[in-house]
Amino acid sequence: MKFSLQHTDSSSKARVGLIQTDHGNIETPVFMPVGTAGTVKALHRHFLLDDINAPVILGNTYHLYLRPGTEVLTAAGGIHGFSNWPRPVLTDSGGYQVYSLGSSRKMKEEGVTFQSHIDGSRHLFTPESVIGIQRVIGADMIMAFDECTPYPCDHRYALKSMEMTHRWLDRCFTEFNATEPLYGSHQELLPIVQGSVYDDLRKQSAEYVCRYDSAGYAIGGLSVGEPHEDMYRIAELVTGILPQNKARYLMGVGTPANIIECIARGIDMFDCVMPTRNGRNGTIFTSEGIMNIRNQKWAKDFSPLDSLTPEYSKAYIRHLFVANEMLGPVVASLQNLRFYLWLVREARKAILEDRFANWKDEILPVISRKW
């Protein structure tokens, strides 16, 4: 994997770049559709390849480990062979999913013991085992095992959590350097910056992860309930420390406004379940704002759902949701991903033309309004 910085906007920290992997190139800024269990929910691969032209998708170590399991993935030749996906894949380490299990997991220095949400069976994730699982999955970009610090938490807890994440990072790289990819394609291990909303801890963590020469670095532990202003402040602080010639990935973010604001602060990569999850529940992101398609106001509105999805009317998509037809969530999920990919590509154009700040001021009120 290689990241090349191509241009930085003249009036902000917004930038464009190119990530090169063995499964293809990724232009940044980029939004990565989330395919947690090896599929982007409700969407056929041809939608991802031919319609929205997604350059990369994200999978999850926790879910793929539990089902279908490492034995099946090994026999299939990894996630690319199993899902017939020809382009790059990034896998989260499962740290956030384990964190979200709450009382059904127990954390200690060795790793995290947790109960499967599927059948209640008990499992242990360690930094070493998580690297091994991600070797089996075969993603192009794999994440270090970390603790996603809860919000809110006091400074003392955030410090202890960050220090353990750093020790786990050391173990991840030791295991990564002692093993080889299984399917002939290069894998890149990305460290994760933690430290909650505390500037001193984020600075310390960003400096620590830079000890490892990776093509990219991630910022974790945000979008977990903190105010957006804290997210933006931390993103700006950390991007000011991380190397300029490396990719920056803000994990689990977020709303369209979050993405634009964080692009302005030098972030290159984003992922979030919001487009597909919200789409399945009738919230649709459009180039004119955010709409709840179930509202009665759309019942006789025969105008196109959006300029990005002109083939269906608002009234028809509302009918599908009210009638519980499967096509409704499919079209809504597709529209939302069309919108997210369109948004980051428009941002890229604006950066290349040195007009990002003006573009940001113009588009934010439009896409954030609820109608």
N, C-alpha and C positions, 0 to 999 in steps of 0.2 A: 504494500500500500504506500502511496505517495500523495502528499498534498502540495499543490502549487497555488500560491497566492497570486491572483491575476490583476486585481485592481482594488483600490480603496477609495470610497467616495470622498470628494474634496471637502464636504461640509459635515461629515460624521465619521464614526468608526465602522460604518457598514462596508462590507467587502465582498468580493466575488472570488471564487477559487475553483479548483478542479481536484477531485479525489480520484486517483487511479487505483483500481484493484484488478485482480485476475479475472473477475467476472464482469468487468466493464467500468466505465467512468461515471462520476457523479458530479454534476455542476452544482456549486453552492452559491447562495444559500439554498438549502434543500429541506423539504418536509418529507419524513419517512412514514408511509402508511404502516400501521401496526398490525402485524400478522401473528398475534401472540402464540397460537397453537399451530402455526404453520400455514395459516390462511388469514387473509383479510376478510373479516366476517361479511358474508352475504355477497361477495364479489368474485366472479369468475376471473381466472388469470388473464383472459384476453382483455377485460376491462382495464386491468393494471398495466398490461403491456402495450395495448394498441389504443386505448382510449385516453387515459390520463398520463400514459408514458412514465410510470413511476420508475425512477432510476435505481431505487433501493427499497427494500422493506425490512421491517424489524420483527424478529422472533424472540421468544422468551425461554430462557433456560429452565426455569422452574416448571412451566407447563409442559414443555417438550420432554423433559426428564420423566415426568409422571405419566405422560401419555403423548406419543406412542411408546416412549422409552428408548433407552440407548441401544438395546439389541436390535430393534426394528430400524432405527436410524443408521446404525452401522451397516446393516444388510442392504439398505437402500442407497448407500453411498453419501449419507449426509442429507441435510435439509434441501439442498439443490436438487439432488436426484429424487428424493422422496416427494417433493411438491412440484417437480418439473418447472422450477423457477430458474431462469438462466442468468439473472442479474445479481448484483451484490446483495448480501444479507448482513445485518447487524443483529447480534443477540445481546440482550440485557442479561446480567449475571443471575437474576432471580432475587437479588437483595431486596428490591422494593416489594416483591410479592411476599417474601418471607416476613418482611416488616409488617405488611398489611394483615398478616394472619393473627396478630395480637396475642391473645393468651394461649393460643395453640402452638406457640414456638418459644424456645428457650435459647438464649444467646450466651455463649461463653467464649473464652479465648480460642478454643479449638475451632469453633464454628457455630452453626445454628442447627439445633434439633427442632424439627417441626412435624406437624401432622398434615397429611395430605387432605386437601379439601374434597377429594374424590371419594376416598374410602376410609379415611382416618388412620391409615398406616403411618408409622413413624420413620423419619429419614433424617440424615445428617448432611448438611452442606458445609464443606470447608473450602478455604481458598483453593486448595489443591484439587478437590473433587469437582469444583465448579469449572476450573480450567479444563479438566479431563472431559467433562460433559460437553463443554463448548468445542473441544477438539472433535468430539463425535458428531456434534451438530454440523460443524464445518463452515460456520459463518465467516465472512471476510473480516469483519470487525467484531471483536469480542470484548466484553467488559470485565474489569476487575471486580472481585467480590467485595462489597462494602455494606456498612449499615446505613440505611436511609434514616437520618436523624428525625425524630418526630417534631412536629411544631404544635404548640410551643414547647420549648425545653429550656432549662436554665443553662448558663454558661458552663458550669461544672460538668453537666451531663454531655453537652455538645463537645467539650474538650476530650473527655474520656472516649466518646464515640469516635471522634476524628482520629485520635491516636491509635485506636484499635483498627480502624479502617486503613491507616498507614501501615500497621504491622501486617495486616492481611494483604495489602498491596505488595509488600516485599515478598511474601510467600507466593502470591500469584505469579510474580515475575520469575521467581526461582523455579516454579513448576513449569511455567511457559517456556523458559529457556532450556529446560531439561527434556522437553518433549518436541515432537514434530507434528505438522499437519498430517491428517490421515488420507486426504484425497487429492494431493498434488497441487493444491492451491494455497497461496500465502495467507496467513492469518495475522492480524495486527491486534495487539492487546492495548486497550485504552484505559489509562488510570482515571479515577474519579475524584474530583475536589469535593470535600465535605466541609462542615463547620457551621451549619445552621445559618442564622441571620447575623452572626457575629463577625464583624469585619476583621478583627485580629486573627480569628481562627481561619477564616477563608484565605487570608493572606498567607498564613503559615501552611495551610494545606496546598494552596496553589504552588508555593515554592517547593514543597516536598515532592509533589508529583512530577515536577520538572527534573527531578534527579533521573527519571527514566526517559530515554529518548524514544518517544512514540510519535507516530504520524498524526496523532490526534489526542485530545484530552477532553474529558467530560466534566460537566458541572452537575452534581446530583443534589438531592435534598431540598430542591425548590419545587414550587407548585404543589405544596403539601398543606396549604392553608394559610401561608403567610400573606400579608398585604402585597399587592402588585408592586408597590414602591420599593419594598424590600427586595423582591426578585430583581427588579431593574438595577438597584444599587449594587447588589452582590454580583450580578452579571458584569456590570461595568468594572467593578473592582477586580474581578478575577481575570477578565480578558486583558486588563492592563498589565497583568503579571505573566500570563501564559505566553509562550513564544509566538511571534507574529507569523512565522512560516509553518504553523501547525494548525490543523483543524480544531474547531471548538464546538462541542456538542452540548446543548442544554437539554437535559433529560426530562421527558414528560411534559413539555410545554408546547402548546397550550392553546389559548384562544387566538383568533386572528390578530387582535390588538397586541397580545403578549409577544407574538412572533415578530411583528413589525418593530415593536419597541426594542426587542432584544437583538434583532438584526442591526438596528441603529447603534447598538453597543458592542458589535463585533462578533456576534454568534453566527456560526455557519450551518449548524445541523439541529433539527428539531424532530420530535416525535410526540404523538399524543393519540389516545383512543377517542378523543372528543368528536372528530368528524364522523366516524362510523357509529359510535355509541349514541351520540345525540341524533344522528340521522335515523337510526332504528326506532327512536322514540318520538320522531316527528319534528325535531328542531333542525331547520335547514339554513345553512350559511349561503348567502348569495352575494353577488356583486353590488346589490343595492341594500343589503342589511340582513338581519337575522329574523326568520319567520317561524312561527309555530303553525305548521301546515294543518293541524287539526281544527284551527279556529274557524268558526262559522263564516267569517268574512271572506274566506276563499271559496266557498261552496259554488258560486257562480262566476268566479274569475277565470276566464278562459284564455288569459294571456299566458305566455310561456313561463314555466317555473323560474327560469333565469336565462340570461343570454348564453350561459354555459350549458344549459340543458333546454334547448328550444323545442325538443321533440315531444314534451308533455306539458299540459297546462296545469296551473295551480289547482283548479277545480278537480281535475282527474286524479292528481296525486293525493289530494285530500280525500277523495272518494275511496281510493285504495286503502288509506289508513283507517278510515271509518269502517270499511268493510273487512278489515283484517286480512287484506290480500298481501301475499308475500312480496309482490312487486313494489309496493309502497316503500318499505324499508330499503330494498335494493336500490331503487332510484334515488332515494334521499341520501343514502350512503355514498353512492357514486357522485351525485351533485356536490356533496360536501368535500369529497376528495378532489374532484375537479377544481373546486374553488380554492382549496388549500394549495394545490400544486400551481394553479394559475397565480395565486398571490405571491408565492416566493419567486416565481419566474418574472412577474412584473417588477418585484423588488430588484431582482438581478439586472433587469434592463435599466431601471432607474439609477442604480449604482454605476453601471458602466457608462452612463451618460452624465454622471455627476449632477443628478437632480434628485437624489434620494430624499433629502430633507424636505423639499417642496412636495414631492410625491407623497411622502408620509403624512404631512399635514393635510393634504387634500383627501387622501383615501380613508384615513382613520375614522373620521366622523360618519362617512358613508357606510362602511362595512360594519360599524359597531352599533348602528341604530337598530331598534327593534320595531318591526312594522307588521 
